[in-house]
Amino acid sequence: MSTEAPPPPGSAGTRRPGPSAEEFAAVQQSPEFGELRRSYRSFAFPLTVAFIAWYLVYVLLSNYAGGFMGIKLLGNVNVALVLGLAQFATTFLIAWWYSRHAAAVLDPQAESIKSGMEDGA
């Protein structure tokens, strides 16, 4: 299916060509971009390491601490089930926390860099 509709008025030829490779390289070397990367890494890396450690502890407990994991807490709910559900809870908690961090810290920094590139600065 094709359309023969003309482009909207004022849209033809008004866009600046995209940034060049040199402009991207210059932005990548800028202090602002370095700060954006530091902000991301200082949040994402520690949480990733912590979550992987938490997951490995759960797997190791499941394999080697059957007695502990089999302790009944409430009816048929045991420690293994609670810790397994906590894996899901922490996954969603980390995703929520990251989205708040990104909206508050990363997105404004990225928008500043983007607007600087669009303005040709």
Residue frames as qw, qx, qy, qz and C-alpha x, y, z in Angstrom:
[[0.000, 0.891, 0.454, 0.000, 0.00, 0.00, 0.00],
 [0.435, 0.019, 0.014, 0.900, 1.45, 3.34, -0.94],
 [0.030, 0.845, 0.418, -0.333, 0.25, 6.85, -0.45],
 [0.467, 0.490, 0.261, 0.688, 0.58, 9.70, -2.85],
 [0.253, -0.932, -0.254, 0.052, 0.04, 12.35, -0.19],
 [0.408, 0.685, -0.248, 0.550, 2.54, 15.22, -0.29],
 [0.500, -0.142, -0.560, 0.645, 4.66, 15.94, 2.79],
 [0.194, -0.837, -0.446, 0.252, 3.21, 18.40, 5.30],
 [0.291, 0.878, 0.018, 0.379, 3.83, 22.05, 4.50],
 [0.176, -0.881, 0.360, -0.251, 7.10, 23.42, 5.82],
 [0.852, -0.384, 0.353, 0.033, 8.62, 20.00, 6.42],
 [0.855, 0.400, 0.098, 0.317, 10.63, 19.65, 3.24],
 [0.549, 0.522, -0.158, 0.633, 14.20, 20.83, 3.60],
 [0.315, -0.827, 0.114, -0.452, 13.79, 22.25, 7.11],
 [0.887, -0.449, 0.071, 0.082, 15.64, 19.50, 8.92],
 [0.020, -0.810, 0.583, 0.061, 19.33, 19.84, 9.55],
 [0.773, 0.254, -0.581, -0.022, 21.31, 16.83, 8.41],
 [0.859, -0.485, -0.155, 0.044, 22.22, 14.43, 11.22],
 [0.349, -0.840, 0.399, 0.115, 25.38, 14.90, 13.26],
 [0.628, 0.573, -0.526, 0.005, 28.60, 13.77, 11.65],
 [0.888, -0.131, -0.373, 0.235, 30.85, 11.06, 13.03],
 [0.400, 0.297, -0.347, 0.795, 33.23, 13.76, 14.26],
 [0.379, -0.494, 0.083, -0.778, 30.42, 15.47, 16.19],
 [0.890, -0.338, -0.233, -0.199, 29.46, 12.17, 17.82],
 [0.772, 0.066, -0.379, 0.507, 33.10, 11.54, 18.75],
 [0.108, 0.432, -0.257, 0.858, 33.39, 15.03, 20.22],
 [0.633, -0.482, -0.016, -0.606, 30.27, 14.52, 22.34],
 [0.926, -0.171, -0.332, 0.062, 31.53, 11.13, 23.47],
 [0.610, 0.144, -0.360, 0.691, 34.71, 12.81, 24.76],
 [0.154, -0.645, 0.017, -0.748, 32.82, 15.64, 26.50],
 [0.004, 0.154, -0.742, 0.653, 32.64, 15.93, 30.30],
 [0.626, -0.007, 0.153, -0.764, 28.82, 15.92, 30.11],
 [0.836, 0.145, -0.448, -0.281, 28.78, 12.52, 28.40],
 [0.422, 0.239, -0.775, 0.405, 31.33, 11.21, 30.89],
 [0.279, -0.125, 0.542, -0.783, 29.09, 12.33, 33.73],
 [0.790, 0.062, -0.114, -0.600, 26.10, 10.60, 32.12],
 [0.748, 0.193, -0.635, 0.009, 28.06, 7.36, 31.85],
 [0.166, 0.216, -0.735, 0.621, 29.26, 7.69, 35.47],
 [0.523, -0.092, 0.299, -0.793, 25.69, 8.28, 36.65],
 [0.857, 0.101, -0.307, -0.401, 24.48, 5.19, 34.81],
 [0.648, 0.238, -0.690, 0.217, 27.34, 2.96, 35.89],
 [0.010, -0.258, 0.659, -0.706, 27.25, 4.03, 39.53],
 [0.678, -0.042, 0.262, -0.685, 23.62, 2.94, 39.66],
 [0.875, 0.225, -0.256, -0.343, 23.47, -0.08, 37.33],
 [0.546, 0.388, -0.719, 0.183, 26.68, -1.94, 38.14],
 [0.124, -0.247, 0.764, -0.583, 26.30, -2.22, 41.94],
 [0.718, 0.061, 0.291, -0.630, 22.66, -3.26, 41.60],
 [0.804, 0.340, -0.426, -0.237, 23.52, -5.84, 38.97],
 [0.348, 0.348, -0.804, 0.333, 26.25, -7.34, 41.13],
 [0.348, -0.141, 0.629, -0.681, 23.97, -7.34, 44.19],
 [0.811, 0.148, 0.061, -0.562, 21.12, -9.01, 42.32],
 [0.726, 0.349, -0.589, -0.063, 23.36, -11.68, 40.81],
 [0.119, 0.295, -0.810, 0.492, 24.81, -12.40, 44.26],
 [0.556, -0.025, 0.445, -0.702, 21.29, -12.60, 45.74],
 [0.847, 0.257, -0.221, -0.409, 20.23, -14.98, 42.96],
 [0.563, 0.362, -0.728, 0.147, 23.31, -17.18, 43.43],
 [0.181, -0.229, 0.733, -0.614, 22.69, -17.33, 47.19],
 [0.755, 0.090, 0.206, -0.616, 19.16, -18.52, 46.47],
 [0.812, 0.340, -0.438, -0.186, 20.39, -21.19, 44.04],
 [0.326, 0.371, -0.789, 0.364, 23.10, -22.36, 46.43],
 [0.415, -0.145, 0.603, -0.666, 20.64, -22.53, 49.33],
 [0.838, 0.182, -0.037, -0.513, 18.24, -24.49, 47.13],
 [0.751, 0.363, -0.552, -0.008, 20.97, -27.01, 46.27],
 [0.494, 0.239, -0.697, 0.461, 22.87, -27.34, 49.53],
 [0.110, -0.065, 0.603, -0.788, 20.55, -26.22, 52.35],
 [0.397, -0.288, -0.728, -0.479, 17.47, -28.31, 51.76],
 [0.376, -0.449, -0.724, 0.365, 16.67, -28.50, 55.44],
 [0.086, -0.359, -0.200, 0.908, 16.69, -24.74, 55.81],
 [0.237, 0.043, -0.433, -0.869, 14.74, -24.14, 52.61],
 [0.406, -0.298, -0.819, -0.275, 12.14, -26.72, 53.65],
 [0.081, -0.234, -0.642, 0.726, 11.26, -24.99, 56.92],
 [0.066, -0.655, -0.666, -0.350, 7.53, -24.33, 56.91],
 [0.090, 0.093, -0.220, 0.967, 6.61, -20.76, 57.74],
 [0.478, 0.175, 0.302, -0.806, 2.84, -20.74, 57.34],
 [0.865, 0.292, 0.210, -0.350, 0.86, -23.79, 56.29],
 [0.889, 0.201, 0.287, 0.293, 2.53, -25.20, 53.19],
 [0.316, 0.912, -0.141, 0.220, 4.54, -22.01, 52.59],
 [0.844, -0.327, -0.012, 0.425, 8.21, -22.69, 53.21],
 [0.306, -0.719, 0.214, 0.587, 11.40, -20.63, 53.14],
 [0.406, 0.002, 0.663, 0.629, 12.17, -21.70, 49.54],
 [0.179, 0.704, 0.627, 0.282, 8.83, -20.39, 48.27],
 [0.171, -0.931, -0.175, 0.272, 9.20, -17.08, 50.11],
 [0.366, -0.564, 0.400, 0.622, 12.76, -16.55, 48.84],
 [0.379, 0.245, 0.717, 0.532, 11.71, -17.57, 45.32],
 [0.087, 0.853, 0.497, 0.136, 8.88, -15.03, 45.32],
 [0.305, -0.836, 0.044, 0.453, 11.29, -12.47, 46.75],
 [0.474, -0.095, 0.539, 0.690, 13.36, -12.94, 43.58],
 [0.186, 0.631, 0.598, 0.459, 10.42, -11.68, 41.54],
 [0.224, -0.920, -0.291, 0.135, 9.74, -8.87, 43.99],
 [0.434, -0.622, 0.225, 0.611, 13.34, -7.64, 43.87],
 [0.415, 0.210, 0.592, 0.659, 13.34, -7.80, 40.07],
 [0.038, 0.796, 0.497, 0.344, 10.33, -5.50, 39.90],
 [0.393, -0.856, -0.120, 0.314, 11.68, -3.28, 42.69],
 [0.497, -0.337, 0.359, 0.714, 14.98, -2.80, 40.85],
 [0.280, 0.445, 0.592, 0.611, 13.15, -2.04, 37.58],
 [0.148, -0.901, -0.395, -0.102, 10.96, 0.55, 39.36],
 [0.484, -0.734, 0.057, 0.474, 13.96, 2.07, 41.14],
 [0.482, -0.060, 0.465, 0.740, 15.92, 2.28, 37.88],
 [0.170, 0.666, 0.543, 0.483, 13.04, 3.98, 36.06],
 [0.283, -0.929, -0.213, 0.109, 12.87, 6.61, 38.82],
 [0.540, -0.526, 0.266, 0.600, 16.64, 7.09, 38.70],
 [0.432, 0.236, 0.553, 0.672, 16.61, 7.36, 34.91],
 [0.035, 0.828, 0.466, 0.309, 13.77, 9.89, 34.94],
 [0.368, -0.911, -0.091, 0.161, 15.36, 12.01, 37.65],
 [0.457, -0.666, 0.390, 0.443, 19.05, 11.82, 36.75],
 [0.520, -0.046, 0.671, 0.528, 19.86, 10.16, 33.44],
 [0.360, 0.685, 0.585, 0.243, 17.10, 11.56, 31.21],
 [0.005, -0.980, -0.063, 0.187, 17.81, 15.23, 32.01],
 [0.396, -0.594, 0.513, 0.476, 21.53, 14.70, 31.36],
 [0.486, 0.179, 0.739, 0.431, 20.83, 12.86, 28.10],
 [0.263, 0.848, 0.456, 0.056, 18.34, 15.51, 27.00],
 [0.161, -0.899, 0.164, 0.372, 20.94, 18.22, 27.62],
 [0.421, -0.319, 0.676, 0.513, 23.47, 16.37, 25.47],
 [0.418, 0.471, 0.727, 0.274, 20.86, 15.73, 22.78],
 [0.155, 0.941, 0.281, -0.106, 19.71, 19.34, 22.63],
 [0.274, -0.750, 0.372, 0.473, 23.35, 20.46, 22.44],
 [0.428, -0.043, 0.759, 0.489, 23.88, 18.21, 19.44],
 [0.322, 0.683, 0.639, 0.148, 20.67, 19.34, 17.77],
 [0.004, 0.965, 0.081, -0.251, 21.62, 22.99, 18.23],
 [0.712, 0.605, -0.125, 0.334, 24.96, 22.29, 16.63],
 [0.285, -0.881, 0.327, -0.186, 26.90, 23.20, 19.74]]
